Amino acid sequence: MNIAVIFAGGSGLRMHTKSRPKQFLDLNGKPIIIYTLELFDNHPQIDAIVVSCIESWIPFLEKMLRKFEITKVVKIVPGGDSGQDSIYNGLCAAEDIASGKDVTVLIHDGVRPLISEDTITDNINKVNECGTCITCVPATETFIVKQPDDTLEIPSRGNSLIARAPQSFHLTDIIGAHRRALAEGRHDFIDSCTMMSYYGYKLGTIIGPMENIKITTPTDFFVLRAMVKVHEDQQIFGL
C-alpha cells in the first residue's frame, strides 16, 4: 500500500501574503495545493492521500477537493507547530488507515507542485529496493560549509546533491524515528531525511526534475506560473 502524506501546515511568512497561506494561493483559478494533490491523485500506484493542513483552512481545502474532484484524500488532519510536527500528524493518520498493512509513505510539500509521475514511481520503486528514497537534484553551484571554528569546507560539486521531495520510507521506520525524536524532546529536524540519517538509516536517492522547487517566495510563484504555462503549451501543441 502506498500513501502520500502531504504537509501544508505552514503560514508562508516569506511569501508576504496577507489574505491566505501560500499553499492556497490561486493560479489560473486553482490553489497551488490542488496542483500538488492532482499529481498523487492521478498516479495509479497511490492508494490514499493524507493532508496535514492549517486547521482553520481545513473547510476551504475540503471545498476545493470537491470542486476539483480529488478522490484519494481520505483524511485531513491539523498541522503542528513545526513542519516536523505536521508530518508526524500526517503519519499517525496514515498509520490509522494502514490497519497493519505494509505501507510505503511518500512525504511531500503541499507547495511543491512540479514533480512528475515518474518521480512518484521512482520513489515507490526505490523504497521497495532499499527501504528509503530521497528525491534530489544535482548541485549546480558550489557549496561552502562554515565550520564551528570559522574555517570553510568546500565539498566537491560532483559529489553534492540537493535534497528535495518526495522523501519516502516504510511507514513503520519513519513513524518510529518520529517517536524517538518526540521522546527525546527533538522538534528541530529540518526534514525527514535529516531525521532518518540522524537515527542511522541509510538513505537511497533518485534524481528528480530540476523544476521541482518549493514555492516559498514571490519569485518561486512567478517560476511556477511560467512552468504551468509551458506544460499547458506542451499539451496543446504536442511538444
C-alpha positions as CSV (number, residue, x, y, z in Angstrom):
1,M,0.0,0.0,0.0
2,N,1.3,3.5,-0.9
3,I,0.1,6.5,0.9
4,A,1.1,10.1,0.1
5,V,1.4,12.3,3.2
6,I,1.2,16.0,2.1
7,F,2.0,18.6,4.7
8,A,0.6,22.0,4.2
9,G,0.6,23.4,7.7
10,G,2.8,26.4,7.2
11,S,1.7,30.0,7.1
12,G,4.3,31.1,4.4
13,L,5.8,34.2,6.0
14,R,8.5,34.5,3.3
15,M,5.8,34.8,0.6
16,H,4.5,38.0,2.4
17,T,0.9,37.1,1.6
18,K,-1.8,38.6,3.8
19,S,-5.1,37.1,2.5
20,R,-4.2,33.4,2.5
21,P,-1.3,31.0,3.2
22,K,1.0,30.2,0.2
23,Q,-0.4,26.7,-0.4
24,F,-3.8,28.3,-1.1
25,L,-2.6,31.0,-3.5
26,D,-4.6,31.0,-6.7
27,L,-3.0,30.2,-10.0
28,N,-5.3,30.1,-13.0
29,G,-8.3,29.5,-10.8
30,K,-6.7,26.7,-8.8
31,P,-4.9,26.7,-5.5
32,I,-1.3,25.6,-5.5
33,I,-2.0,22.7,-3.2
34,I,-4.5,21.3,-5.7
35,Y,-1.8,21.2,-8.4
36,T,0.2,19.1,-6.0
37,L,-2.6,16.8,-4.9
38,E,-3.6,16.1,-8.5
39,L,-0.2,14.6,-9.2
40,F,-0.8,12.0,-6.5
41,D,-4.5,11.6,-7.1
42,N,-3.8,10.7,-10.7
43,H,-1.0,8.3,-10.1
44,P,-2.1,4.6,-10.4
45,Q,0.1,3.4,-7.6
46,I,-1.0,5.8,-5.0
47,D,-3.8,4.2,-2.9
48,A,-4.6,7.1,-0.5
49,I,-3.6,10.6,0.4
50,V,-3.4,12.2,3.8
51,V,-3.1,16.0,4.2
52,S,-1.8,17.8,7.2
53,C,-3.3,21.3,7.0
54,I,-3.6,24.6,8.9
55,E,-6.7,23.8,11.0
56,S,-8.6,26.9,10.2
57,W,-8.2,26.2,6.4
58,I,-9.5,22.6,6.5
59,P,-13.0,23.6,5.5
60,F,-11.7,25.5,2.5
61,L,-9.5,22.6,1.5
62,E,-12.4,20.2,1.7
63,K,-14.4,22.5,-0.6
64,M,-11.5,22.6,-3.1
65,L,-11.2,18.8,-3.1
66,R,-14.9,18.5,-4.1
67,K,-14.6,21.2,-6.7
68,F,-11.5,19.7,-8.4
69,E,-12.7,16.1,-7.9
70,I,-9.7,14.9,-5.8
71,T,-10.9,11.5,-4.7
72,K,-7.9,9.8,-2.9
73,V,-7.7,12.2,0.0
74,V,-9.0,10.0,2.8
75,K,-8.1,12.1,5.8
76,I,-7.2,15.7,6.6
77,V,-5.6,16.4,10.0
78,P,-4.5,19.7,11.6
79,G,-0.9,20.7,11.2
80,G,1.5,21.2,14.1
81,D,3.7,24.0,15.3
82,S,6.6,22.9,13.0
83,G,7.0,21.0,9.8
84,Q,8.2,18.0,11.8
85,D,5.0,18.1,13.9
86,S,2.8,18.4,10.8
87,I,4.4,15.4,9.2
88,Y,4.0,13.4,12.4
89,N,0.3,14.2,12.5
90,G,0.0,13.0,8.9
91,L,2.0,9.8,9.6
92,C,-0.3,9.0,12.5
93,A,-3.3,9.3,10.2
94,A,-1.6,7.1,7.7
95,E,-1.0,4.5,10.4
96,D,-4.7,4.6,11.2
97,I,-5.6,4.0,7.6
98,A,-3.0,1.2,7.1
99,S,-4.5,-1.2,9.6
100,G,-1.4,-3.3,9.9
101,K,-0.6,-3.4,6.2
102,D,2.9,-3.0,4.8
103,V,2.9,0.7,3.8
104,T,5.2,3.0,1.9
105,V,4.7,6.7,2.7
106,L,5.7,9.4,0.3
107,I,6.1,12.6,2.3
108,H,5.7,15.7,0.1
109,D,5.4,19.5,0.5
110,G,2.0,20.9,-0.4
111,V,3.8,23.8,-2.2
112,R,6.0,21.6,-4.4
113,P,3.7,21.0,-7.4
114,L,6.3,20.5,-10.2
115,I,7.2,16.9,-9.8
116,S,6.3,14.2,-12.4
117,E,4.5,10.9,-12.4
118,D,7.9,9.3,-13.0
119,T,9.3,10.9,-9.8
120,I,6.5,9.3,-7.8
121,T,7.0,5.9,-9.4
122,D,10.8,6.1,-8.8
123,N,10.2,6.8,-5.1
124,I,8.0,3.8,-4.7
125,N,10.5,1.5,-6.6
126,K,13.4,2.8,-4.6
127,V,11.7,2.2,-1.2
128,N,10.9,-1.4,-2.4
129,E,14.6,-1.8,-3.3
130,C,16.4,-0.4,-0.3
131,G,13.8,0.9,2.2
132,T,14.3,4.7,1.7
133,C,14.2,7.2,-1.1
134,I,15.2,10.9,-1.1
135,T,14.4,12.8,-4.3
136,C,17.4,15.0,-5.2
137,V,18.7,17.2,-7.9
138,P,22.4,17.7,-8.7
139,A,24.2,20.7,-7.2
140,T,24.7,23.3,-9.9
141,E,26.7,25.8,-7.7
142,T,29.4,25.5,-5.2
143,F,28.5,24.8,-1.5
144,I,30.6,26.5,1.2
145,V,30.1,24.9,4.7
146,K,31.2,27.1,7.6
147,Q,32.6,25.1,10.5
148,P,32.3,26.0,14.2
149,D,35.9,27.3,14.2
150,D,35.0,29.6,11.2
151,T,37.1,27.5,8.8
152,L,35.4,26.8,5.5
153,E,34.8,23.4,3.9
154,I,34.0,23.2,0.2
155,P,32.6,19.8,-0.8
156,S,33.1,18.6,-4.4
157,R,30.2,19.8,-6.5
158,G,30.3,16.5,-8.4
159,N,29.6,14.6,-5.2
160,S,26.9,17.0,-3.9
161,L,23.1,16.6,-4.2
162,I,20.3,18.9,-3.1
163,A,17.6,17.1,-1.2
164,R,14.0,17.9,-2.2
165,A,10.8,15.8,-2.1
166,P,9.1,13.4,-2.0
167,Q,11.1,11.7,0.8
168,S,9.7,8.2,1.1
169,F,10.0,5.4,3.6
170,H,8.4,2.3,5.1
171,L,5.8,3.8,7.4
172,T,7.0,1.8,10.4
173,D,10.5,3.1,10.1
174,I,9.7,6.8,9.7
175,I,7.0,6.9,12.3
176,G,9.4,5.1,14.7
177,A,12.0,7.7,14.1
178,H,9.5,10.5,14.8
179,R,8.5,8.8,18.1
180,R,12.2,8.6,19.1
181,A,12.6,12.3,18.4
182,L,9.5,13.1,20.4
183,A,10.7,11.0,23.3
184,E,14.0,13.0,23.2
185,G,12.2,16.3,23.0
186,R,13.5,17.0,19.5
187,H,11.3,19.2,17.3
188,D,14.0,20.8,15.2
189,F,14.7,18.3,12.4
190,I,14.6,20.3,9.1
191,D,13.2,17.4,7.1
192,S,12.6,13.7,7.1
193,C,15.9,12.7,5.5
194,T,17.8,14.6,8.2
195,M,15.9,12.8,10.9
196,M,16.4,9.4,9.3
197,S,20.1,10.0,8.8
198,Y,20.5,11.1,12.4
199,Y,18.9,7.8,13.6
200,G,21.3,5.7,11.5
201,Y,19.2,4.8,8.4
202,K,21.0,4.5,5.1
203,L,19.3,6.8,2.5
204,G,18.6,5.8,-1.1
205,T,18.4,8.6,-3.6
206,I,16.9,9.3,-7.0
207,I,17.3,12.3,-9.3
208,G,14.1,14.2,-9.8
209,P,13.3,17.1,-12.2
210,M,15.2,20.4,-11.7
211,E,12.0,22.3,-11.7
212,N,10.9,20.5,-8.5
213,I,11.1,23.7,-6.5
214,K,9.3,24.6,-3.3
215,I,7.1,27.7,-3.7
216,T,8.4,29.8,-0.8
217,T,9.0,33.3,-2.2
218,P,7.2,35.6,-4.7
219,T,10.0,34.7,-7.2
220,D,9.1,31.0,-6.9
221,F,5.5,31.8,-7.6
222,F,6.4,33.5,-10.8
223,V,8.6,30.5,-11.8
224,L,5.6,28.2,-11.1
225,R,3.3,30.3,-13.2
226,A,5.8,30.1,-16.1
227,M,6.2,26.4,-15.8
228,V,2.4,25.8,-15.7
229,K,2.2,27.8,-18.9
230,V,4.9,25.6,-20.5
231,H,3.1,22.4,-19.5
232,E,-0.2,23.8,-20.9
233,D,1.6,24.6,-24.2
234,Q,3.1,21.1,-24.4
235,Q,-0.4,19.6,-24.1
236,I,-1.9,21.9,-26.7
237,F,0.9,21.7,-29.3
238,G,2.0,18.1,-28.5
239,L,5.6,19.1,-27.7
